[in-house]
Amino acid sequence: MPEGDTVFLAGRKLHRALAGRPLVRAELRHPALATVDLVGRTVCSVRSVGKHLFTRFSGDLSLHSHLRMDGSWRVLRPGARWPLPAHHARVVLANAEAEAVGFRLHDLELLPTGQEARLVGHLGPDLLDPQWTDEHEGLAAALLAADSERELGLALLDQRVMAGVGNLYKVEICFLLGLTPWTPVGQVDAERVVTLARKLLTANAWRPEQSTTGELARGRRNWVYERTRQGCFRCGGPVRVAGQGSGLHRRPTWFCPRCQRGPAPAR
């Protein structure tokens, strides 16, 4: 599932391409929305909330979408060839200058703009909220620390605690803290965790490359995430991977036994 910064960047690209211009083409390829006509409406803004996107139209109307594992938005020139087959397109929004196509989108819903909280009100503070304050940080820290026995990695992925962290940042945050993802939350500084999570997402929010090391060269962007073959970027030692979570929520989780202390599954 995309990280919050990926969704944020998609929203900014859509906003630049669509906001302030009336739609000359609008197709919602969803059974419940297929008859809706948005042509002529102006796109007011596009905003992300954690991993959710809201495209707002004139007339107090919003389109909610979620990328989940395989969704994506592409901004093209009108009439340009689509990068994916047409049967994958779920939304097409175009003005005189740009065409935005949403492929394999999930959870599509059209709703009054004033009711957006109905879909995202359960989320914790959005780490990329432009209006982020110390109050947001304090709330996220309190929510994180609420269950002291919970594994840190699972708490980081819980969007009800703070919205935006995915598996990549979960793994890398734990590495930078020097703790394994199976460490109980009660053994960490919750405020430090929130500050670090926001710092990492903010650093990558305006570019497609996601780096936690500060380097952008391929193979040098992450400390341990997907580095089973290359080894730890810090010490060069072997990186282990084990599953964390259960069922549909189980995720491969990388860690360095040398650089990170705390509990971990047996080999």
C-alpha positions as CSV (number, residue, x, y, z in Angstrom):
1,M,0.0,0.0,0.0
2,P,1.4,3.5,-0.9
3,E,2.9,5.6,1.9
4,G,1.3,8.8,2.9
5,D,3.9,10.9,1.0
6,T,3.1,9.1,-2.2
7,V,-0.6,9.9,-1.9
8,F,0.3,13.5,-0.9
9,L,2.4,13.9,-4.0
10,A,-0.4,12.5,-6.2
11,G,-2.8,15.0,-4.7
12,R,-0.5,17.9,-5.4
13,K,0.0,16.9,-9.0
14,L,-3.7,16.6,-9.5
15,H,-4.3,19.9,-7.8
16,R,-1.8,21.7,-10.1
17,A,-3.3,20.1,-13.2
18,L,-7.0,20.5,-12.4
19,A,-7.7,23.2,-9.8
20,G,-9.4,26.4,-10.9
21,R,-10.5,25.0,-14.3
22,P,-13.9,23.7,-15.5
23,L,-14.1,20.1,-16.6
24,V,-14.7,19.4,-20.3
25,R,-14.6,15.6,-19.7
26,A,-15.6,13.6,-16.6
27,E,-16.1,9.9,-16.5
28,L,-16.7,7.9,-13.3
29,R,-16.5,4.3,-14.3
30,H,-18.1,2.8,-11.3
31,P,-21.6,1.2,-11.3
32,A,-23.0,3.5,-8.6
33,L,-21.5,6.7,-10.2
34,A,-21.7,6.0,-13.9
35,T,-24.7,8.4,-14.5
36,V,-23.2,11.3,-12.6
37,D,-22.4,14.3,-14.8
38,L,-19.6,16.5,-13.6
39,V,-18.8,18.3,-16.9
40,G,-18.9,22.0,-16.4
41,R,-18.1,21.9,-12.8
42,T,-14.8,23.5,-11.6
43,V,-12.3,21.6,-9.6
44,C,-11.8,23.6,-6.5
45,S,-8.9,21.6,-4.9
46,V,-7.4,18.2,-4.4
47,R,-6.3,17.2,-0.9
48,S,-4.9,14.2,0.7
49,V,-5.7,12.9,4.2
50,G,-3.4,10.2,5.2
51,K,-3.8,7.7,2.3
52,H,-7.1,9.1,1.2
53,L,-7.7,11.6,-1.7
54,F,-10.5,14.1,-2.0
55,T,-11.1,15.9,-5.3
56,R,-13.4,18.8,-4.5
57,F,-15.8,20.3,-7.1
58,S,-17.9,23.4,-7.3
59,G,-21.3,22.9,-5.8
60,D,-20.1,21.4,-2.5
61,L,-19.2,18.0,-4.0
62,S,-16.2,15.8,-3.3
63,L,-14.9,12.6,-4.9
64,H,-13.2,10.2,-2.5
65,S,-10.7,7.7,-3.7
66,H,-8.1,5.3,-2.2
67,L,-5.1,3.8,-4.0
68,R,-4.8,0.7,-1.8
69,M,-2.2,-1.7,-3.2
70,D,-2.4,-1.1,-6.9
71,G,-4.2,2.2,-7.6
72,S,-2.6,5.2,-9.2
73,W,-3.3,8.6,-10.8
74,R,-1.6,9.8,-14.0
75,V,-1.7,13.4,-15.3
76,L,-1.4,13.5,-19.1
77,R,-1.9,15.9,-22.0
78,P,-5.4,15.7,-23.4
79,G,-5.5,13.0,-26.1
80,A,-2.2,11.5,-25.0
81,R,-1.9,7.7,-24.9
82,W,-2.7,6.2,-21.5
83,P,0.1,4.2,-19.9
84,L,-2.3,1.4,-18.8
85,P,-5.2,-0.4,-20.6
86,A,-8.5,1.5,-20.7
87,H,-10.3,-1.1,-18.7
88,H,-8.2,-0.3,-15.7
89,A,-9.4,3.4,-15.7
90,R,-11.9,4.2,-13.0
91,V,-12.0,8.0,-13.3
92,V,-11.2,10.4,-16.1
93,L,-11.2,14.1,-15.3
94,A,-10.0,16.6,-18.0
95,N,-10.0,20.3,-18.7
96,A,-8.7,22.2,-21.7
97,E,-5.0,21.7,-20.6
98,A,-4.7,18.4,-18.8
99,E,-6.3,15.0,-18.3
100,A,-6.1,13.1,-15.1
101,V,-6.8,9.4,-15.2
102,G,-7.3,7.2,-12.0
103,F,-6.3,3.6,-12.6
104,R,-7.5,0.7,-10.4
105,L,-8.9,3.1,-7.8
106,H,-10.7,1.8,-4.8
107,D,-13.5,3.0,-2.5
108,L,-14.8,5.5,-4.9
109,E,-17.6,7.7,-3.4
110,L,-19.2,11.0,-4.3
111,L,-20.4,12.9,-1.3
112,P,-21.0,16.5,0.0
113,T,-17.7,18.2,0.8
114,G,-18.9,19.0,4.3
115,Q,-19.3,15.2,5.0
116,E,-15.7,14.2,4.2
117,A,-15.1,13.6,7.9
118,R,-17.5,10.7,7.7
119,L,-14.8,8.8,5.7
120,V,-11.6,10.0,7.5
121,G,-12.8,11.1,10.9
122,H,-11.6,7.9,12.5
123,L,-8.0,8.6,11.4
124,G,-5.3,9.9,13.7
125,P,-3.5,13.1,13.0
126,D,-2.3,13.4,9.3
127,L,1.5,13.6,9.4
128,L,1.4,15.7,6.2
129,D,-1.3,18.1,7.3
130,P,-0.2,21.6,6.2
131,Q,-1.8,22.9,9.4
132,W,0.2,20.5,11.7
133,T,0.6,21.9,15.2
134,D,2.0,20.8,18.6
135,E,-1.5,19.7,19.5
136,H,-1.5,17.3,16.6
137,E,1.9,15.9,17.7
138,G,0.7,15.5,21.3
139,L,-2.4,13.7,20.2
140,A,-0.5,11.3,18.0
141,A,2.0,10.6,20.8
142,A,-0.9,9.9,23.2
143,L,-2.6,7.6,20.8
144,L,0.7,5.7,20.1
145,A,1.4,5.3,23.8
146,A,-2.1,4.2,24.7
147,D,-1.4,0.5,24.4
148,S,2.0,0.0,26.1
149,E,2.2,-3.8,25.2
150,R,1.5,-3.3,21.5
151,E,4.3,-4.0,19.1
152,L,5.8,-0.8,17.8
153,G,5.6,-1.9,14.1
154,L,1.9,-2.6,14.4
155,A,1.2,0.6,16.1
156,L,3.0,2.6,13.4
157,L,0.8,1.0,10.7
158,D,-2.4,1.8,12.6
159,Q,-3.8,4.8,10.7
160,R,-6.0,5.5,13.7
161,V,-2.9,6.5,15.6
162,M,-1.4,8.7,12.9
163,A,-2.2,8.7,9.3
164,G,0.4,8.2,6.6
165,V,3.0,5.6,7.7
166,G,3.2,2.5,5.5
167,N,5.5,-0.5,5.7
168,L,8.6,1.2,4.3
169,Y,8.5,4.0,6.9
170,K,7.5,1.5,9.7
171,V,10.7,-0.5,9.0
172,E,13.0,2.6,8.6
173,I,11.6,4.4,11.7
174,C,12.3,1.4,13.8
175,F,15.8,1.2,12.4
176,L,16.5,4.9,13.2
177,L,15.2,4.4,16.7
178,G,17.6,1.4,17.1
179,L,14.7,-0.8,18.1
180,T,13.2,-3.9,16.4
181,P,9.6,-3.5,15.2
182,W,8.5,-6.1,17.8
183,T,9.5,-3.8,20.7
184,P,6.6,-2.9,23.0
185,V,5.4,0.6,22.6
186,G,5.9,1.2,26.3
187,Q,9.6,1.0,25.8
188,V,9.9,3.9,23.4
189,D,9.6,7.7,23.5
190,A,6.3,8.3,21.8
191,E,6.9,11.9,21.0
192,R,10.3,11.1,19.4
193,V,8.6,8.5,17.2
194,V,5.9,10.9,16.0
195,T,8.5,13.6,15.3
196,L,10.7,11.2,13.3
197,A,7.7,9.9,11.3
198,R,6.7,13.4,10.3
199,K,10.3,14.3,9.5
200,L,10.7,11.4,7.1
201,L,7.4,11.8,5.3
202,T,7.9,15.6,5.0
203,A,11.3,15.2,3.5
204,N,10.0,13.0,0.7
205,A,6.6,14.5,0.1
206,W,7.5,16.6,-2.9
207,R,9.5,14.1,-4.9
208,P,8.8,10.5,-6.2
209,E,12.0,9.1,-4.7
210,Q,11.7,7.9,-1.1
211,S,14.9,8.2,0.9
212,T,15.4,7.7,4.6
213,T,19.2,7.8,4.4
214,G,19.4,11.3,2.8
215,E,20.8,9.8,-0.5
216,L,18.8,9.5,-3.7
217,A,21.0,7.1,-5.7
218,R,19.4,3.7,-6.3
219,G,20.4,1.1,-3.8
220,R,21.4,3.8,-1.2
221,R,18.0,5.2,-0.2
222,N,17.1,2.9,2.7
223,W,18.8,1.6,5.8
224,V,17.3,-1.9,5.9
225,Y,14.0,-1.9,3.9
226,E,14.3,-4.6,1.2
227,R,18.0,-4.9,1.8
228,T,18.2,-8.6,2.5
229,R,20.8,-9.1,-0.2
230,Q,22.7,-5.9,0.1
231,G,22.9,-5.9,3.9
232,C,22.5,-3.0,6.4
233,F,23.4,0.3,4.9
234,R,25.0,1.4,8.2
235,C,27.0,-1.6,9.4
236,G,27.0,-3.8,6.3
237,G,25.9,-6.8,8.3
238,P,23.1,-9.2,7.3
239,V,19.5,-7.9,7.3
240,R,16.8,-10.3,8.4
241,V,13.2,-10.3,7.3
242,A,10.2,-11.7,9.1
243,G,6.5,-11.3,9.0
244,Q,4.6,-9.0,11.4
245,G,0.9,-8.9,11.9
246,S,-1.7,-11.5,10.9
247,G,-3.9,-12.3,8.0
248,L,-4.4,-9.6,5.4
249,H,-2.4,-7.2,7.7
250,R,0.8,-9.3,7.8
251,R,3.7,-7.5,6.3
252,P,7.3,-8.4,5.5
253,T,9.5,-6.6,8.1
254,W,13.2,-6.0,7.7
255,F,15.6,-5.3,10.5
256,C,19.3,-5.4,11.4
257,P,20.2,-7.7,14.4
258,R,23.4,-5.7,14.9
259,C,22.0,-2.1,14.9
260,Q,18.6,-2.8,16.4
261,R,17.9,-4.2,19.9
262,G,14.7,-5.8,21.2
263,P,12.6,-8.8,20.6
264,A,12.4,-10.5,17.2
265,P,10.9,-13.8,15.8
266,A,13.1,-16.8,15.9
267,R,14.7,-17.7,12.6
